[in-house]
Amino acid sequence: MIGHSEQILSQQNPDIASAVQTLLERDGINFLLKVKVLRVERALHATVLQSEVADLTFCTKKN
């Protein structure tokens, strides 16, 4: 999961959001928070996501 805010369920109490995130992570869901998506491209059989995290910029390619 990719999110722009500092926590999942940003409108909820931080303790509740943290507990829900922990349960989801135990089920194998990964979180990347405080991310600004710059671009998403589809090329043949791959999706390329360009995003910015804090002062870093990186690309992720998924086939």
NORSULJO-V632947 format. One record per run of one state. SS is the DSSP state (2 for helix, 1 for strand, 0 for the rest). FROM is the first residue (numbers start at 1). LEN is the number of residues. If there is no record, write none. Layout:
BEGIN
[[SS;FROM;LEN] [SS;FROM;LEN]]
END
This chain:
BEGIN
[[0;1;1] [1;2;1] [0;3;11] [2;14;13] [0;27;5] [1;32;1] [0;33;2] [1;35;9] [0;44;2] [1;46;8] [0;54;2] [1;56;7] [0;63;1]]
END
